[in-house]
Amino acid sequence: MQAGSPARAPATGAPKRHVGRTRPRYAPEFKTEAIALVRRVAAEGASTGGAAPLTRVARDLGVSVETLRAWVKQDDIDGGRRDGLTTEERAELVQLRRENRLLKMEREVLKKAAVFFAKEGDTIR
């Protein structure tokens, strides 16, 4: 395969397509341990003046610095050490938005059905 050419699926020769997530999912235990490690390295680094804990831990674990920063931030929010939406509140918000979208679609269908049946009733008379 040449550099810059798209990857081909073996059987069809068509380009491979990524379906769904493009990022790997990490186990909750891995996230918890990574956050604890950042906090431990930060505590040790405060006394020794070492490199930034997020950068060191991210490099050691093979995780992006921004991903690790987001995990630590969300843990601070969930722990009440920082303002923001907790994980549970975010999940509830997602569920409510999904439900709201469904209700709006159902309302539009009912409006169209009412107009349709109103017209049908006028032609029967």
GISUL-V852035 format. One line per field, one symbol per residue. psi: psi as a letter, one per 30 degrees, with the letter a starting at -180 (. if undefined). burial: I if it has 9 or more other ideal C-beta (glycine too) atoms within 8 Angstrom, else O. Layout:
# GISUL-V852035
psi = ???
burial = ???
This chain:
# GISUL-V852035
psi = klkfkkkkkeefflkkkkkbkfkkkkkeeeeeeeeeeeeeeeeefeffhalkeeeeeeeefhkkeeeeeeeeeeeeeefgfkkakleeeeeeeeeeeeeeeeeeeeeeeeeeeeeefeeeeefe.
burial = OOOOOOOIIOOOOOOOOOOOOOOOOOOOOOIOOIIOIIIOIIOIIOOOOOOOIIIIIIOOIOIOIOIIIOIIIIIIIOOOOOOOOOOOOIOOIOOOOOOOOOOOOOOOOOOOOOOOOOOOOOOOO
